[in-house]
Amino acid sequence: MSTQFAVPVEFESRGQALGERPQARLFALTAEFEDSTGGACRPDVVPASAAVFGMVGESAVMRRVLDRVARVAATDATVLVTGETGTGKELIARALHAGSARAKRPFVRVNCGALAEGLVASELFGHERGAFTGALERRKGRFELANGGTIFLDEIGELPPALQVALLRVLQEGEFERVGGTETLKTDVRVIAATNRNLDEAVREGRFRSDLLFRLNVFPIALPPLRERKDDIPSIAEHYARQDARKLGKGINGISPSAMEALLAYPWPGNIRELQNVVERAVILARGNVLGLSDFELPRLGSDSLRPARGGPAGDERQEIESALAASRGRVYGVEGAAETLGVPASTLESRIRRHGIDKHAFRRRTPLVAGPGAPDATLVG
């Protein structure tokens, strides 16, 4: 039996009531926290509301994260989001912006690690015409463009030391000068920073200013890696499967138990981003309306050895393949197909079938014999 998709009633009703206004949903979530006993996290509300922002999860650790998001969103406090690559730091930043009074103002994202060191100052603070070779006109920087809204400084740990001083001044005084300019400009922005690095360690090594870290770390939010919130994998996988199926126009309505077991066993070094990509690939490959094990291309399933269908000791590979094909009546793909029974990608099984010279079509003409308890396995040729 496959795991069917189930959208919580709470999520459906709230979505219909609040329409396409994500900031209203987080405002509502914040209010519900304030009204709840002692401000405790309501498990029936948090995951449903947070799903609007792509943050899906019902585990205790994720509820604590969403609790912190709801509490700080409506403030102007500087937030430092930490976590491994692919854990959803930008989603947190966007949720914080959407739940604030600045929601209708700009949200400006800056990837500090992707900027050339010589151009970081110009990107952040802008420049005047003639400030350097190629500066043919005045240009506003990201802080100026984000005025009144939120600036998200991703990979803040990559910011060059010289720019750390300038950023500290913006955080303390709310002012800066464009490169090549003398006019002091004021800016009113909320700063949200994120990093996958250990900034405390960077401070000890002299690569990051301690006073800047103190300014950024007003309200820390630490995102757990996916391997530490495995209870959330089924809901996350179903969320992306449903989303991708709708986008691709496919009638996917569930994930098979064996496929879900494999997703739960995999360590997910790339975290949610990797899971999202794996699910999208599975939806593309799927031939039926349920995602089976053979649809998911996970590294650990790419082994050269086949898993015996009955979990016993490894026997002759040809015999294992023929037994699986007999059970599936020659079907390789899909739920209860031979590939799923053996626990390998369908493409791998097709290759082994050709290698052993097995005629898979011959098994389609065979009908399983229904035998009594203790009777040997057998097939009748139809």
C-alpha positions in Angstrom: 0.0 0.0 0.0 1.4 3.4 -0.9 1.5 6.5 1.2 -1.2 8.8 -0.2 -0.8 12.5 -0.1 -2.8 14.2 2.6 -3.2 18.0 2.9 -4.1 18.9 6.5 -7.6 20.4 6.8 -6.1 23.2 8.8 -3.8 24.1 5.9 -6.6 24.0 3.3 -9.0 26.2 5.3 -6.3 28.7 6.2 -5.1 28.9 2.6 -8.6 29.5 1.3 -9.3 32.1 4.0 -6.1 34.1 3.5 -5.7 33.7 -0.2 -2.4 34.7 -1.7 -1.2 36.9 1.1 1.7 35.0 2.8 2.5 37.9 5.1 -1.1 37.7 6.5 -0.6 34.1 7.2 2.5 34.7 9.3 0.8 37.6 11.0 -2.1 35.2 11.9 0.4 32.6 13.1 2.1 35.2 15.3 -1.2 36.2 16.8 -2.1 32.6 17.5 1.1 32.2 19.3 0.3 35.2 21.5 -3.2 33.9 22.2 -2.1 30.4 23.1 -1.4 29.3 26.6 2.0 30.6 27.7 2.9 31.3 24.1 3.5 27.6 23.5 3.9 26.3 20.0 0.7 24.9 18.5 1.7 21.8 16.5 -1.6 21.9 14.5 -1.0 25.4 13.3 2.8 25.9 12.9 3.6 23.3 10.2 0.5 24.2 8.1 1.1 27.9 8.1 4.9 27.6 7.6 4.2 25.4 4.5 3.2 28.6 2.7 6.9 29.6 2.7 8.2 26.1 1.7 9.1 25.3 5.4 7.4 21.9 5.9 7.9 19.9 9.0 6.2 18.6 12.1 9.2 17.4 14.2 9.8 19.0 17.6 13.0 20.6 16.5 11.4 22.2 13.5 8.4 23.4 15.6 10.9 25.2 17.8 12.5 26.9 14.8 9.1 28.0 13.5 8.2 29.2 17.0 11.3 31.5 16.9 10.4 32.7 13.4 6.9 33.6 14.4 8.0 35.5 17.5 10.7 37.6 15.9 9.1 38.2 12.5 7.1 41.3 13.4 10.1 43.0 15.1 13.0 44.9 13.5 15.6 42.8 15.3 18.6 41.7 13.3 18.6 37.9 12.8 21.5 35.5 12.1 20.4 32.3 10.5 22.9 29.4 10.7 22.8 25.9 9.2 24.4 23.7 6.6 24.0 24.3 2.9 20.5 23.3 1.7 18.7 23.6 5.0 16.5 26.5 3.9 18.1 29.6 5.3 16.7 31.9 2.6 13.2 30.5 3.2 13.5 31.6 6.8 14.7 35.1 5.7 11.7 35.5 3.3 9.3 34.3 6.0 10.7 36.8 8.4 10.3 39.6 5.9 6.7 38.5 4.9 5.7 38.5 8.6 7.0 42.0 9.3 5.6 45.5 8.8 8.1 45.8 6.0 6.4 43.1 3.9 5.3 45.4 1.1 8.7 47.0 0.9 11.7 45.5 -1.0 13.4 42.2 0.0 17.0 42.4 -1.4 19.1 39.3 -1.4 22.9 39.6 -1.5 25.2 36.6 -1.9 28.3 37.8 -0.3 30.3 34.8 -1.4 29.5 35.3 -5.1 30.7 39.0 -5.3 34.2 39.8 -6.6 36.2 41.2 -3.7 37.0 44.4 -5.5 33.3 45.1 -6.2 31.7 44.2 -2.9 31.7 47.8 -1.6 30.1 49.0 -4.8 27.4 46.3 -4.7 26.5 47.0 -1.1 26.8 50.8 -1.0 26.8 51.9 -4.6 29.2 54.2 -6.4 29.5 57.6 -7.9 30.3 58.3 -11.6 34.0 58.0 -12.2 34.7 56.3 -8.8 36.7 53.7 -10.7 37.4 52.5 -14.2 34.1 51.5 -15.8 31.9 53.5 -13.4 30.2 55.5 -16.1 27.2 56.6 -14.0 26.0 56.8 -10.5 24.7 53.5 -9.2 22.6 52.7 -6.1 23.9 49.9 -3.8 21.9 47.1 -2.3 21.4 49.0 1.0 20.0 52.0 -0.8 17.7 49.8 -2.8 16.5 48.0 0.3 15.6 51.2 2.1 12.4 50.7 4.1 12.6 46.9 3.6 14.8 44.0 4.4 18.3 43.1 3.2 19.3 39.4 3.3 23.1 39.0 3.5 23.7 35.4 2.6 27.0 33.7 3.2 28.0 36.6 5.5 31.1 34.6 6.6 32.6 35.3 3.2 32.6 39.1 3.6 36.1 40.6 3.3 37.5 42.1 6.5 37.6 45.7 5.1 33.9 45.5 4.3 33.1 44.1 7.7 34.0 47.5 9.2 31.6 49.3 6.8 28.8 46.9 7.5 29.3 47.3 11.3 28.8 51.1 10.8 25.6 50.5 8.9 24.3 48.3 11.7 25.3 50.8 14.4 24.5 54.1 12.7 22.4 53.3 9.7 24.6 55.3 7.4 27.2 54.9 4.7 28.8 56.6 1.7 28.8 55.5 -1.9 32.2 54.5 -3.3 33.9 57.6 -4.6 31.3 59.8 -2.8 31.4 62.2 0.1 27.7 62.5 0.9 26.6 60.4 4.0 23.5 58.5 3.2 21.0 57.2 5.7 19.2 53.9 5.3 16.4 52.2 7.2 16.7 48.5 6.6 16.2 45.3 8.6 19.3 43.1 8.3 19.0 39.3 8.2 22.3 37.4 7.7 23.0 33.7 7.1 26.0 31.5 7.0 26.9 27.8 6.9 30.2 28.6 8.6 31.1 28.6 12.3 31.5 32.3 12.9 32.8 31.8 16.5 35.7 29.8 15.0 36.2 32.5 12.3 36.5 35.1 15.1 39.1 33.0 16.9 41.1 32.7 13.7 40.9 36.4 13.0 38.8 36.1 9.9 35.6 37.7 11.3 35.2 40.7 13.6 33.8 39.8 17.0 32.0 43.2 17.3 30.3 42.5 13.9 29.2 39.1 15.1 27.7 40.6 18.3 25.7 43.0 16.1 24.5 40.3 13.8 23.7 37.7 16.4 20.9 39.7 18.1 18.4 36.9 17.5 20.0 33.6 16.3 18.0 30.9 14.5 19.8 27.6 14.0 18.4 25.3 11.3 19.0 21.6 11.9 20.3 19.3 9.0 17.7 17.0 7.5 19.4 13.9 9.1 18.5 15.3 12.5 14.8 15.8 11.6 14.0 12.5 9.8 10.5 12.6 11.0 9.9 15.5 8.6 11.2 13.6 5.5 7.8 12.0 4.5 5.9 15.3 4.7 8.7 17.2 2.8 8.9 14.5 0.1 5.1 14.5 -0.3 5.1 18.3 -0.4 7.6 18.5 -3.3 6.1 15.5 -5.1 2.7 17.1 -5.0 4.2 20.4 -6.2 6.2 18.9 -9.0 3.4 16.7 -10.2 1.2 19.7 -10.5 3.9 21.6 -12.3 4.5 18.8 -14.7 0.9 17.9 -15.2 1.3 14.3 -13.8 -1.2 12.4 -11.7 1.1 11.4 -8.9 -0.9 10.7 -5.7 1.5 8.9 -3.4 4.9 7.4 -2.5 5.3 3.7 -2.0 6.3 2.4 1.4 9.6 0.9 0.1 10.5 4.2 -1.6 9.8 6.1 1.6 11.9 3.6 3.6 14.8 4.4 1.3 14.3 8.1 1.7 14.4 7.8 5.4 17.5 5.6 5.4 19.5 8.0 3.2 21.7 10.5 5.1 20.9 13.6 2.8 24.3 15.4 2.9 22.7 18.1 0.6 19.8 18.4 3.0 16.4 19.7 1.8 17.8 21.0 -1.5 19.0 17.5 -2.3 15.7 15.9 -1.3 13.9 18.4 -3.5 16.0 17.6 -6.5 15.7 13.8 -6.0 11.9 14.1 -5.7 11.6 16.2 -8.8 13.7 13.7 -10.8 11.5 10.8 -9.5 8.3 12.6 -10.6 9.9 13.1 -14.1 10.8 9.4 -14.3 7.6 8.0 -12.9 5.4 6.0 -15.2 2.6 5.3 -12.8 0.6 7.4 -10.3 2.7 6.3 -7.3 6.4 7.0 -6.9 8.1 3.7 -6.4 11.6 2.8 -5.3 12.9 2.5 -8.8 11.9 6.1 -9.5 14.3 7.5 -6.9 17.9 7.6 -8.0 19.8 7.7 -4.7 23.5 7.2 -4.6 23.3 4.2 -2.3 20.9 2.4 -4.7 23.5 2.6 -7.5 25.4 -0.4 -6.1 26.6 -3.2 -8.5 24.8 -5.9 -6.4 21.2 -6.6 -6.4 19.2 -6.9 -3.2 17.5 -10.3 -2.9 13.8 -10.1 -3.2 13.1 -12.0 0.1 15.9 -10.5 2.1 17.9 -13.7 2.2 21.6 -14.3 1.4 22.6 -13.1 -2.1 22.2 -15.9 -4.6 22.6 -16.2 -8.3 21.9 -12.8 -9.9 20.1 -14.2 -12.9 17.9 -16.3 -10.6 17.0 -13.3 -8.5 16.1 -11.2 -11.6 14.0 -14.0 -13.0 12.2 -14.5 -9.7 11.4 -10.8 -9.5 10.2 -10.7 -13.1 8.0 -13.7 -12.5 6.5 -12.0 -9.5 5.8 -8.8 -11.5 4.8 -10.7 -14.6 7.6 -9.1 -16.6 7.1 -5.5 -15.4 10.3 -3.7 -14.6 9.0 -0.2 -13.7 6.6 1.2 -11.2 5.2 0.1 -7.9 5.6 -3.7 -7.4 7.7 -3.8 -10.5 10.8 -6.0 -10.5 13.2 -3.0 -10.0 11.3 -2.0 -6.9 11.3 -5.6 -5.6 15.1 -5.8 -6.0 15.7 -2.3 -4.7 17.6 -0.9 -7.7 16.9 1.7 -10.3 15.0 0.4 -13.3 17.8 1.5 -15.7 20.2 -0.7 -13.7 17.9 -3.7 -13.9 17.3 -3.3 -17.6 21.1 -3.4 -18.1 21.4 -6.6 -16.0 18.5 -8.2 -18.0 20.4 -7.5 -21.2 23.6 -8.7 -19.7 22.1 -12.1 -18.8 20.1 -12.4 -22.0 16.8 -12.6 -20.1 13.6 -12.3 -22.1 11.4 -10.2 -19.8 8.5 -10.3 -22.2 8.2 -14.1 -21.6 7.2 -13.5 -18.0 4.2 -11.5 -19.1 2.6 -14.7 -20.4 3.0 -16.4 -17.1 0.4 -16.4 -14.3 1.4 -16.9 -10.7 0.1 -20.2 -9.2 -1.8 -19.6 -6.0 -0.4 -22.3 -3.7 -1.3 -23.3 -0.2 0.8 -22.8 2.9 4.2 -24.5 2.6 3.8 -25.2 -1.1 6.9 -24.4 -3.3 6.9 -21.4 -5.6 5.7 -22.2 -9.1 4.2 -20.6 -12.1 1.8 -21.8 -14.7 2.4 -20.9 -18.3 -0.7 -19.2 -19.7 
